[in-house]
Amino acid sequence: MGWLFSIIIFALDVWAIAQIINTGASNKAKILWILLIVILPVVGLIIWYFAGPKSNVRM
């Protein structure tokens, strides 16, 4: 069951990184947000969701 949680977190992290790349933020800010998500996958994802830059692309 732990592997399912890991796959879900991985998919959400990839989605968050794609959203960060599509923002109008500076490259430095993008790199810092991506590093936060890579280093702290769960906590970084939560912090990004509430405080990070949002994508200009809507699905």
Residue pairs with C-beta under 8 A, 6 or more apart in sequence:
9 41
9 42
9 45
10 41
12 45
13 37
13 38
13 41
13 44
13 45
16 37
16 45
16 48
16 49
16 52
17 34
17 37
17 38
18 55
19 54
19 55
19 57
20 30
20 33
20 34
20 37
20 48
20 52
20 53
20 55
21 30
21 34
22 55
22 56
22 57
23 30
23 53
23 54
23 55
23 56
24 53
24 56
25 33
25 53
29 53
30 53
33 48
33 52
33 53
36 44
36 47
36 48
37 44
37 45
37 48
38 44
40 47
